[in-house]
């Protein structure tokens, strides 16, 4: 079938009906939701033409309908490449892609892109269907398959429109397209009435065929929608399961860790101290494994949020050094840090995630190095035109190294160099996978050099924003000695309650206990306290309901502003912000060390 009708192309004469536009709107909305991206678009791209036919109504979509053509020029760069090459284009991270990273027209809200060409029936280009994200996104095969299905639906609908245009044109000349089985050669009957009847019959037959195809495609759309709804439900069920699993593991683990720490501070002989210390270290390792599993699931689900706030990079590095220096000294491994003085005192970034990346890298270096040393170098790179400061972190060790055939696998989840029953080092193989994914979310890069039996060097490059004068990191408040204070502990788990109770008493504070929120309100009506330590999940009345009741004055007006710290096993993304928004002043996730608890208590007692 020719794309030229009366000397004009489909692009020039084809008009997309409102009904089809509504169906295209449903397609991009479903695609954006399923892909968990800010924007999905159907664009028409031609010579000197960039037109957005439909764009998703998802929250945060930076590409609204009705924007100027110039607004879409940057997105059009990707789409024009798709049209020119007539194949899929996947750009997980334009800032690292050699074909795009130096292109000044790549905008920060278009870091990743996935697009497929949409063609007319004669294989000439109509445009693209694409998804865009403002962060690293590799897009799963499921998303690609869904986009292919949607592209096929759009191409079928375009084919219908083109067939109608052809039929209308032929009707004017009493000719029928070669698509239909019935043809009327010019030397056949010249009676216009007979030719019109034959043409009408052919049109009826073609219409039946099109209706059958439409029904089939609508069935495919319904199945896709059900599959998408099922995927959303499965994702929600997975998140709920992870949250429940985290809570149910952290609660007893907190009690075990607390009792072991109390045991360590009691009168023990050397052998008993060794047992208690080893058991406490095992609980710390189990806690780290649980956190790694949850972090990996958050990243893969796109629910891990990277924050940007004033931070002191030297403090981050010092905290990591404090954790690992005792272990390195115990192995007679020399640990050296070289932090460039050119790094500003305050920068903008996610201190927690930076510390997590460095902890994983340094933890691996200490684990796999039994002699020699480990060097950690931190140096800034020249500030770029966009104002970002890139910092290069280098962690080099003289450990066992990595064999060459394993280098491409070490960044995959649960992959380890040693396999089978003779592994010498413990671990789940999640640290480097999490580092790689975190760096991708933060816009950074990572590489490794290694020689087996000689050592490894890991390179991480991370971008930070320079901080203004008003964004300095506030120094910690000095702890004031207020003398003996009183604390109300609200906790339903017997083991955790006993451990916290004994520790609070050991630092010289009065403590009274309640088993749920209802008991806490009854106690507060009769007594006053300087601080409340509140569990979240409890029978009769949970911690959130109790806190809201206290803030509303149901425990007496004198207690409305009392500091309340959440001691909770809810540690999923967003939990801390949710609890602070509901009236809590502080948050401590289980399992916590008694030192962490002591710092939190002293902080709020000092500011009371």
Secondary structure, 3 states (H helix, E strand, C coil): CCCEECCEEHHHHCCCCHHHHHHHHHHHHHHHHHHCCCEEEEEEEECCEEEEEEECCCCCCCCCCCCCHHHHHHHHHHHHHHHHHCCCEEECCCCCCCCCCCCCCCCHHHCEEEEEEEECCCCCEEEEEEEEECCCCCCCHHHHHHHHHHHHHHHHHHHHHHHHHHHHHHHHCCCCCCCCCCCCCCCCCCCHHHHHHHHHHHHHHHHHHHHHHHHHHHHHHHHHHHHHHHHHHHHHHHHHHHHHHHHHHHHHHHHHHHHHHHHHCCCCCHHHHHHHHHHHHHHHHHHHHHHHHHHHHHHHCCCCCCCCEEECHHHHHHHHHHHHHHHHHHCCCEEEEEECCCCCCCEEECHHHHHHHHHHHHHHHHHCCCCCEEEEEEEECCCCCCCEEEEEEEEEECCCCCCHHHCCCCCCCCCCCCCHHHCCCCCCCCHHHHHHHHHHHCCCEEEEEEECCCEEEEEEEEEEEECCHHHCCCCCCCCCCCCCCEEEEECCCHHHHHHHHHHHHHCCCEEEEECCHHHHHHHHCCCCCCEEEECCCCCCCCHHHHHHHHHCCCCCHHHCCCCEEEEECCCCCCHHHHHHHCCCCEEEECCCCHHHHHHHHHHHHHHC
